[in-house]
């Protein structure tokens, strides 16, 4: 029986892996630049880590992979990174042991039972950060800056930053009640999901994919921020201006998860290749989550970038310029294999990428291989070379060929590489 990958999952084949590693390497550099330390939390947690009382998000109510291996504990494959990181922050008492804000980053697989489509899988990777500590607008702006400048450093053009404020607990509660009153007489005009959301989380109606274009939603009242939240949001925008980060205020941006307060943001692609899954990354502040998870009353803010969506956009904008090549290929005869192996190992010890023929194939076949592998140098090792303790070195860029003493090979290759790029 031949098996296939499970729906919504995919193999990361080598050409994808190269891109994945390039994107994650650069992300790690950005973590470092902004003072974030990397963290890894378990792939599964107790379900309560993700599921809070009265949770209304689709992710928690419909999309979690929950299981109970012993019929007792309820466990869930993590659908997102924030909750696990906060669980770890609290469990390891980082608030007492480390200087605040604690800045943590992660690159990890997430699992959501969503309907798969381009840019939406059931297993996907998020690159995320969480900055947990005192609340300050400068932190919000810096978190957005990390993500924005990462995207810009990749060279992506067709993206825009959307920001909004969901206000503090009190202004959000008032707004929620105002929306319920407003939408109640229009309940029949809303989609099935929004009819269910109406009492529990009417804010989500504002960015519902089905209803958001309707006249009812267009006429909904706008959020009135408390003067403190208003001031806070103005400060966040001020710091974004100072860093020359362009943004649009989108007062319909509410985000899909329940824990957000005050600042929320998304970076969306305007490239049509992204299709309906245009949100490359999203995040926001969460004032209550740390306390809800049993920790002190400390706020946090973060975001997560969807790796697969980022790759789709990078492909569309032809960001990747990948040439697979090696430094050297050692052409050898069956009887010179040991000598060739010594050379290959010495080159690898000196950080040259190197391959050699394993099978005793014809010289013609070996030259073909070296071409396919795009080798900069071809090293030829025959009986004569062994007798004279030398190597024949062919530079495929300059087409020059020379005989090099065995113990001078590494220095000579170093020199040729340097000369060429000067
Ligand atoms: P989220 O908006 O649910 O936020 O997900 C963040 C990003 O993950 C999305 O913008 C998208 O790029 C990617 N993503 C989500 N679901 C899928 C999927 N099924 N397939 C492919 N990519 C997907 C969070 O998860 C929050 N934890 C972000 C955050 C961190 N907020 C504060 N800190």
Boltz pocket constraint, residues with backbone or C-beta under 6 A from the ligand:
constraints:
  - pocket:
      binder: B
      contacts: [[A, 79], [A, 80], [A, 81], [A, 82], [A, 83], [A, 112], [A, 114], [A, 119], [A, 120], [A, 121], [A, 122], [A, 123], [A, 124], [A, 125], [A, 126], [A, 128], [A, 129], [A, 130], [A, 256], [A, 257], [A, 279], [A, 280], [A, 281], [A, 282], [A, 283], [A, 284], [A, 285], [A, 301], [A, 302], [A, 303], [A, 304], [A, 305], [A, 306], [A, 307], [A, 308], [A, 309]]
      max_distance: 6.0
